[in-house]
């Protein structure tokens, strides 16, 4: 694509490494790793059916090594009816034929390890698919059976059990309970599904469930995976008695507080947003219960059976940060996603606050903070950070959304945000395509949308399809190198040709080049293990010293003077010694 900015060339101190990050007490690889999320169905398609697959991933792994990341996280590829893009698993120990075979997985893993990339895979323990044999056996066995005890079946309320057991709502919209028809044809019990009705929740108070998942962990660890990203890691345990609960108005899609309103720079934060990282919202009875911690202590012991610093990373939508830090105590998980950082508006004071709070909270339990700006569940940050108005997590955006930004301006800001994030200590996650500057795909035809949220809300919420569109690799023809033909499970925008990897590779000022330079410098200056020291350069700026590197971000409306030092990275064009608005630089 045409460069929108220039970065200073970074001379490579060594060829692309074939080794992995340093490891040892206090220097375990996961403390500093930059981990790249692969959404398999949208990453690379080897067989031309329009859906990404494991051989496609294997073919493209050298590009990730060249990017400079340390590890790859794969979203679900296990066998599934695909009603929720693989997060409805029907067999935890097999590969869905859409993506390939176990042999394909082993080949991918061997290739990744040969390139010095570790591999983390998704595990989905809160719920299974309703197609899973365990759930089918539960339906057939009937009330009171050991099979039903695997899931959260309950009798209904009302005179004849015609009402659900409580008032809980599904994260995807609508009721969280579904009534079954028993074998004799009569209306029967209800089962809980915090997500789609095809995703029944397990009863994690049942020792049988815990033992099955120990076996699932060992199955993949035996194959050589380096760890697990745990889906809905704040779920699984529900409050005893399953009491009624009504979320606060505008609660986010994961059942916690709402995502803060995302405003353009310079707009003051509301007090409740400024206090975002330290105020504790009400705890839903289906999330963030204390009982989940014993599960992760148990899993930690399983991982300790294996060499090589295996890792658990939790998708835990938990606030405040000091409460989230309980998920990464020394005997539990190694990492958890820092959603408080992801949700913070583009504002100097708010970001300084969440950075301080994050470092303090995670350091208090000996864990690294993780930093993330985009993933498969949120609007891409190359659009999101420049939106005007409200954008609740999981609701998505579309052509009728108010306050859509100019894409050039939005990418300019997103690059600045990335350059800030990659200078912070700890570990960082990148979402596929963000290194290309991909924006949210907004103009998807309604008949192409596939997210359950779209259907369960009758089109009221667009859902997450916009961040899941297959990414472009090369060429101007559909599917822009995603696959050998034109097929693409979600339609790719016509503008995708301007974002291809091939059009940016080796181009000074391209977003891809900026990411490569930032990752090389991050490693060279050991920024993951530095302790940032804030520098006051005036209102509207954020500046800190991290070892040998000084980082300056201009959030204001006017250029600011830069301190002394050679610019080694710039997210945008810097003319002389003044830093334009919405721009980040690194100086040495």
C-alpha positions in Angstrom: 0.0 0.0 0.0 1.1 3.6 -0.3 3.1 4.5 2.8 1.4 7.0 5.1 4.4 7.6 7.2 8.1 6.9 7.4 10.1 5.0 10.0 13.9 5.4 10.3 15.7 2.4 8.8 16.8 0.0 11.5 20.0 -1.9 10.7 19.7 -5.5 11.6 22.1 -6.5 14.3 21.7 -10.2 13.3 19.8 -12.3 10.8 16.3 -13.6 11.7 16.8 -15.7 14.8 16.2 -19.5 14.6 16.4 -19.7 18.4 13.7 -18.9 20.9 13.5 -16.2 23.6 15.7 -16.6 26.6 14.5 -18.9 29.4 15.3 -19.4 33.0 14.1 -18.1 36.4 12.7 -14.6 35.9 13.5 -14.8 32.1 11.0 -17.4 31.1 10.1 -16.9 27.4 6.5 -15.9 28.1 7.6 -12.9 30.2 8.8 -11.1 27.2 7.2 -12.8 24.2 5.4 -11.1 21.4 2.7 -13.6 20.5 0.8 -13.5 17.2 -2.8 -14.6 17.1 -3.7 -16.7 14.1 -7.5 -17.0 13.4 -7.2 -20.2 11.4 -10.2 -19.8 9.1 -9.0 -16.3 8.0 -5.2 -16.6 7.9 -4.3 -18.7 4.9 -6.2 -21.2 2.7 -4.2 -24.0 1.1 -6.9 -26.0 -0.6 -9.0 -23.2 -2.1 -12.3 -23.8 -0.3 -12.3 -20.3 1.0 -11.6 -21.3 4.6 -8.1 -21.1 6.1 -6.5 -24.3 7.2 -3.5 -25.8 8.9 -1.4 -26.4 5.7 -2.0 -22.8 4.9 -0.7 -21.7 8.3 2.4 -23.9 7.8 3.1 -22.4 4.5 2.9 -18.8 5.9 4.9 -19.4 9.1 8.2 -18.1 7.7 6.4 -14.7 7.2 5.7 -14.6 10.9 9.3 -15.5 11.7 10.4 -12.6 9.4 8.0 -10.3 11.2 9.9 -11.0 14.4 7.3 -12.5 16.7 8.2 -15.2 19.3 5.2 -17.4 19.4 1.9 -18.1 17.6 -1.5 -18.6 19.3 -4.1 -20.5 17.2 -7.8 -19.9 17.7 -9.9 -23.1 17.7 -9.3 -25.7 15.0 -10.7 -28.7 16.9 -13.7 -30.6 15.5 -16.8 -28.5 15.6 -20.1 -27.9 13.8 -18.8 -24.3 13.5 -21.9 -22.6 14.8 -19.7 -20.2 16.6 -16.5 -20.3 14.5 -15.0 -23.3 16.4 -15.8 -22.1 19.9 -18.4 -24.8 20.0 -16.2 -27.9 20.3 -17.6 -31.4 19.6 -14.2 -33.3 20.0 -11.4 -31.7 21.9 -8.8 -34.2 20.7 -9.3 -34.1 16.9 -9.0 -31.6 14.1 -12.0 -30.3 12.3 -11.8 -31.5 8.6 -12.2 -27.8 7.6 -8.7 -27.3 8.9 -7.0 -30.6 8.1 -5.9 -33.5 10.1 -3.8 -34.4 13.2 -0.9 -35.1 10.8 -1.3 -31.5 9.4 -1.2 -30.2 12.9 2.0 -32.1 13.8 3.6 -30.8 10.6 2.6 -27.3 11.4 4.0 -27.6 15.0 7.3 -29.1 13.8 7.7 -26.3 11.2 7.0 -23.6 13.8 9.4 -25.1 16.3 12.0 -25.4 13.6 11.6 -21.6 12.9 12.0 -20.9 16.6 8.3 -20.1 17.1 6.4 -21.5 20.1 2.8 -22.5 19.6 -0.1 -21.9 22.0 -3.5 -23.3 21.2 -7.0 -22.4 22.3 -8.9 -24.5 24.8 -12.6 -23.9 25.4 -13.5 -25.3 28.8 -16.6 -23.3 29.8 -18.9 -25.1 27.4 -18.9 -27.7 24.6 -20.9 -28.0 21.4 -24.4 -29.5 21.8 -23.2 -32.0 19.2 -20.5 -33.3 21.6 -21.1 -37.0 22.5 -21.0 -36.0 26.2 -24.0 -33.7 25.8 -25.9 -36.1 23.5 -25.5 -38.8 26.2 -26.8 -36.3 28.8 -29.9 -35.7 26.7 -30.5 -39.4 26.3 -29.9 -40.3 29.9 -32.5 -38.1 31.4 -32.9 -36.1 34.7 -30.9 -37.2 37.7 -28.3 -39.2 35.7 -24.6 -39.0 35.9 -24.5 -37.9 32.3 -26.7 -34.9 33.0 -24.5 -33.9 35.9 -21.7 -33.1 33.4 -23.7 -30.0 32.4 -25.8 -27.4 34.2 -29.3 -28.9 33.8 -32.0 -27.6 36.1 -35.7 -28.0 36.6 -37.7 -25.0 35.4 -39.8 -22.7 37.6 -43.5 -21.9 37.3 -46.4 -24.3 37.8 -45.2 -26.8 35.3 -41.6 -25.9 34.9 -42.4 -23.8 31.9 -40.1 -20.9 33.0 -36.3 -20.9 33.1 -34.5 -21.6 36.3 -33.4 -17.9 36.6 -33.3 -14.7 34.6 -29.8 -14.9 33.2 -29.2 -13.5 29.7 -26.9 -15.0 27.1 -23.8 -13.1 26.2 -25.0 -13.3 22.6 -28.4 -11.9 23.4 -31.6 -13.6 24.5 -32.2 -16.0 27.4 -29.3 -18.2 28.7 -31.5 -21.2 29.2 -32.9 -23.7 26.7 -35.6 -26.3 27.5 -35.2 -29.8 26.2 -37.7 -32.3 25.1 -37.3 -35.6 27.0 -37.2 -39.0 25.5 -40.9 -39.5 26.1 -41.8 -36.4 24.2 -42.6 -34.2 27.2 -41.1 -30.8 27.9 -38.2 -31.4 30.3 -35.4 -29.7 32.1 -33.5 -26.6 31.1 -29.8 -26.3 30.4 -27.6 -23.3 30.8 -25.8 -21.7 27.8 -24.1 -18.5 28.6 -23.4 -18.2 24.9 -25.3 -19.7 22.0 -27.9 -22.4 22.7 -25.6 -24.8 20.9 -22.9 -24.2 23.6 -24.1 -25.8 26.8 -22.1 -24.9 29.9 -20.2 -27.7 31.8 -20.7 -28.2 35.5 -17.2 -27.7 36.8 -18.2 -28.7 40.3 -18.3 -32.2 38.9 -15.0 -34.1 39.3 -15.6 -36.1 36.1 -15.5 -32.9 34.1 -12.2 -31.9 35.7 -10.6 -35.3 34.9 -11.7 -35.1 31.3 -9.9 -31.8 30.8 -6.8 -33.0 32.5 -6.7 -35.6 29.8 -7.3 -33.1 27.1 -4.5 -30.9 28.3 -2.1 -33.9 28.3 -3.2 -34.9 24.8 -2.0 -31.7 23.3 1.0 -31.3 25.6 2.1 -34.8 24.5 2.0 -33.6 20.9 4.4 -30.7 21.9 2.3 -27.6 22.2 3.8 -24.8 24.4 0.7 -23.8 26.2 -3.0 -22.9 26.1 -5.0 -19.7 25.7 -8.0 -20.4 27.9 -11.4 -19.2 26.6 -13.7 -17.6 29.1 -11.1 -18.2 31.8 -13.3 -16.2 34.3 -16.2 -18.6 33.7 -16.7 -22.3 34.6 -17.7 -21.8 38.2 -21.1 -20.4 38.9 -22.4 -19.0 42.2 -24.1 -21.6 44.4 -27.9 -21.6 43.9 -27.6 -19.8 40.5 -29.3 -16.6 41.8 -31.1 -14.1 39.5 -28.8 -11.3 38.2 -29.5 -8.2 36.1 -26.3 -6.7 34.6 -25.7 -2.9 34.9 -27.1 -0.9 32.0 -24.8 -1.1 29.0 -22.8 -4.0 30.4 -20.2 -5.3 28.0 -20.8 -8.5 26.0 -18.7 -10.6 28.4 -21.0 -9.8 31.3 -18.8 -7.2 33.1 -18.7 -3.4 32.7 -19.2 -1.6 29.5 -16.3 -0.8 27.2 -15.5 2.9 27.7 -16.8 5.3 25.1 -14.0 5.7 22.4 -13.5 9.3 21.6 -11.0 11.2 19.5 -8.0 12.7 21.3 -8.3 15.7 23.5 -11.8 15.0 24.8 -11.8 14.8 28.6 -12.6 11.5 30.2 -15.6 11.0 32.4 -14.6 10.5 36.0 -15.8 6.9 36.0 -13.7 6.1 33.0 -10.6 7.7 34.6 -11.1 5.4 37.6 -11.6 2.4 35.2 -8.6 0.4 36.4 -9.3 0.7 40.2 -13.1 0.5 40.6 -14.7 -2.9 41.0 -18.0 -3.5 39.2 -20.6 -5.9 40.5 -19.5 -9.6 40.1 -22.0 -11.6 38.0 -22.9 -15.0 39.6 -21.7 -16.7 36.4 -18.2 -15.1 36.1 -15.1 -14.4 38.2 -16.1 -16.8 41.1 -13.3 -17.8 43.5 -13.7 -21.4 42.6 -12.0 -21.0 39.2 -8.6 -20.6 40.9 -8.4 -24.2 42.1 -9.0 -25.3 38.5 -6.0 -23.3 37.3 -3.9 -24.5 40.2 -4.7 -28.0 39.1 -3.9 -27.2 35.5 -0.6 -25.6 36.5 0.4 -28.8 38.1 -0.4 -30.7 34.9 1.8 -28.3 32.9 4.6 -28.7 35.4 4.8 -32.4 34.3 6.2 -31.2 31.0 9.6 -29.5 30.3 10.0 -26.1 28.5 8.0 -23.5 30.5 4.5 -24.4 29.2 2.1 -21.5 29.6 -1.5 -20.8 30.4 -2.9 -17.5 29.2 -6.4 -16.5 30.4 -9.1 -14.7 28.5 -10.5 -13.2 31.7 -12.8 -10.2 31.5 -12.2 -9.2 35.1 -12.0 -5.8 36.8 -10.2 -4.2 38.5 -6.7 -5.1 37.6 -5.7 -6.1 41.1 -8.5 -8.6 41.0 -7.4 -9.9 37.5 -3.9 -10.4 38.9 -5.3 -13.3 41.0 -5.4 -15.3 37.8 -1.7 -15.1 37.4 -0.4 -15.9 40.9 2.7 -18.1 40.9 0.8 -21.3 41.1 -2.0 -20.5 38.6 -1.7 -19.0 35.1 1.4 -17.4 33.6 -0.5 -14.6 31.7 -3.9 -13.1 31.2 -5.0 -10.6 28.6 -5.0 -7.0 29.7 -8.4 -6.0 28.5 -8.3 -2.8 30.7 -5.5 -1.6 28.4 -7.3 -2.6 25.2 -10.4 -0.8 26.3 -8.7 2.4 27.3 -9.5 5.5 25.1 -6.8 7.3 23.2 -6.0 9.7 26.0 -2.6 10.4 27.7 -3.9 10.5 31.2 -6.0 7.4 30.9 -3.2 5.4 29.3 -0.6 6.5 31.8 -3.0 5.4 34.6 -3.8 2.0 33.1 -0.1 1.4 32.4 0.9 2.2 36.0 -2.0 0.2 37.4 -1.1 -2.8 35.2 2.5 -2.9 36.1 1.8 -2.5 39.8 -1.0 -5.2 39.8 0.9 -7.9 37.9 4.2 -7.2 39.5 2.6 -7.7 42.9 2.2 -11.4 42.0 5.4 -11.8 40.1 3.8 -11.9 36.7 4.4 -9.8 33.5 1.7 -7.5 32.2 0.5 -8.3 28.8 -0.6 -5.7 26.3 -3.0 -6.1 23.5 -4.9 -3.8 21.1 -6.9 -6.1 18.8 -8.2 -9.7 18.7 -10.9 -11.7 17.0 -13.6 -10.4 19.4 -13.1 -6.6 19.2 -13.2 -3.9 16.5 -9.7 -3.7 15.0 -7.8 -0.9 16.6 -7.0 0.6 13.2 -10.6 1.7 13.3 -11.7 1.5 16.9 -9.3 4.1 18.4 -10.6 6.8 16.1 -14.3 6.1 16.5 -16.6 8.8 17.8 -19.2 7.7 20.3 -20.1 4.4 22.0 -18.8 1.1 20.9 -19.6 -1.7 23.4 -17.4 -4.7 23.3 -18.8 -7.5 21.1 -21.4 -5.3 19.4 -19.3 -4.6 16.4 -19.8 -1.8 13.9 -21.3 -1.6 10.4 -22.5 0.8 7.8 -25.2 2.3 10.0 -22.8 3.0 12.9 -22.5 6.6 13.7 -19.2 8.4 14.1 -17.1 6.2 11.7 -13.6 7.6 11.3 -11.5 8.6 8.2 -9.4 5.4 7.6 -6.2 7.3 6.9 -6.5 9.2 10.2 -7.5 6.1 12.0 -4.5 4.1 10.8 -2.2 7.0 11.7 -3.5 6.8 15.3 -3.4 3.0 15.4 0.3 3.0 14.4 1.1 5.4 17.2 -0.8 3.2 19.6 1.2 0.1 18.5 4.5 1.9 18.8 3.6 2.8 22.4 2.4 -0.7 23.2 5.5 -2.5 21.9 7.7 -0.3 24.1 6.1 -1.4 27.3 7.5 -4.1 29.6 6.2 -7.6 29.6 4.5 -9.6 26.8 2.4 -8.3 23.9 -0.2 -9.9 21.6 -0.7 -9.0 18.0 -3.8 -10.0 16.0 -3.3 -11.2 12.4 -3.4 -8.5 9.9 -2.8 -5.6 12.3 0.8 -5.5 11.0 -0.7 -4.7 7.6 -2.8 -1.9 9.1 -6.0 -3.6 8.4 -9.1 -1.7 9.4 -12.4 -3.2 10.5 -14.4 -4.5 7.5 -17.5 -2.4 7.8 -19.6 -2.9 4.6 -20.2 -6.6 4.8 -23.5 -7.6 3.2 -26.1 -8.6 5.8 -26.6 -12.0 4.1 -22.8 -12.7 4.5 -22.7 -12.2 8.2 -22.1 -15.3 10.4 -21.6 -14.2 14.0 -24.3 -15.7 16.3 -24.6 -12.2 17.8 -26.1 -10.9 14.5 -28.8 -13.5 14.5 -29.6 -13.6 18.2 -30.1 -9.9 18.3 -32.1 -9.8 15.0 -29.4 -7.6 13.4 -29.4 -5.1 16.3 -25.7 -5.8 16.9 -23.3 -6.4 14.0 -21.1 -8.7 16.0 -17.5 -9.7 15.3 -17.4 -10.6 11.6 -15.8 -7.3 10.7 -12.5 -8.2 12.4 -12.5 -11.8 11.1 -12.4 -11.2 7.3 -9.6 -13.3 5.7 -6.4 -11.3 5.5 -4.6 -10.2 2.2 -1.2 -11.5 1.3 -0.4 -10.5 -2.3 -1.9 -9.6 -5.6 -4.8 -7.5 -6.8 -7.2 -10.4 -7.5 -9.6 -12.1 -5.1 -8.7 -13.5 -2.7 -5.5 -11.4 -2.5 -3.4 -14.5 -1.9 -5.5 -15.8 1.0 -6.1 -18.9 -1.1 -5.3 -20.2 -4.6 -8.7 -19.1 -5.9 -11.3 -16.4 -5.3 -13.2 -18.2 -2.5 -13.3 -16.4 0.9 -15.7 -17.4 3.7 -16.4 -13.7 4.4 -16.2 -11.2 1.5 -13.0 -9.2 1.4 -13.3 -5.4 0.8 -12.1 -4.1 -2.5 -9.6 -2.0 -0.6 -7.8 -5.1 0.7 -5.4 -5.0 -2.3 -3.8 -1.8 -0.9 -3.0 -3.6 2.4 -1.3 -6.8 1.1 1.9 -8.0 2.6 3.7 -8.1 -0.7 2.9 -4.4 -1.4 4.4 -3.4 2.0 7.4 -5.7 2.3 10.6 -3.8 2.3 8.8 -0.5 1.8 10.0 2.3 4.1 7.1 3.8 5.9 4.7 0.9 5.4 2.9 -0.4 8.5 4.6 -3.8 8.0 8.0 -2.2 8.1 7.1 -0.3 11.2 6.1 -3.4 13.0 9.3 -5.3 11.9 11.5 -2.4 13.1 9.7 -2.0 16.4 10.0 -5.8 17.2 13.7 -5.8 16.3 14.4 -2.7 18.4 12.3 -4.1 21.3 14.5 -7.2 21.4 17.7 -5.3 20.8 17.1 -2.9 23.8 15.5 -5.6 26.0 12.4 -3.4 26.5 10.4 -6.2 27.9 12.5 -6.3 31.0 13.0 -2.5 31.5 11.2 -0.5 34.2 9.7 2.7 32.5 10.4 6.0 34.1 7.9 8.8 33.3 9.1 12.1 31.9 7.0 15.2 32.0 6.9 16.9 28.6 3.7 18.8 29.2 -0.1 18.2 28.8 -1.2 16.1 25.9 2.0 14.0 25.8 3.1 10.7 27.3 6.8 10.2 27.6 9.0 7.7 29.5 12.5 6.4 29.6 12.9 2.6 29.2 16.5 1.6 29.5 18.4 3.3 26.6 15.2 4.2 24.8 13.0 7.3 25.3 9.4 7.0 24.1 7.3 10.1 23.3 3.6 10.1 22.2 1.8 13.2 21.2 -2.0 13.0 22.0 -2.5 16.8 21.6 -3.7 19.0 18.8 -0.4 20.7 18.1 3.2 19.5 17.5 5.5 19.2 20.5 9.3 19.6 20.8 11.3 16.4 21.1 14.0 15.8 23.7 17.5 15.0 22.7 18.2 11.7 21.0 18.3 10.0 17.6 15.0 8.8 16.3 15.2 5.1 15.7 11.4 4.5 15.3 8.6 6.8 14.3 4.9 5.8 13.7 4.5 8.8 11.3 6.5 11.4 9.5 8.6 13.5 11.8 9.9 16.8 10.3 12.9 18.0 12.2 12.6 18.0 16.1 8.9 18.5 16.5 6.5 15.6 17.0 3.2 15.8 15.1 -0.1 14.9 16.8 -1.1 11.2 17.1 2.5 10.1 16.6 4.9 8.1 18.6 8.7 8.1 18.4 11.5 6.1 20.1 14.8 7.9 20.6 18.2 6.7 21.8 
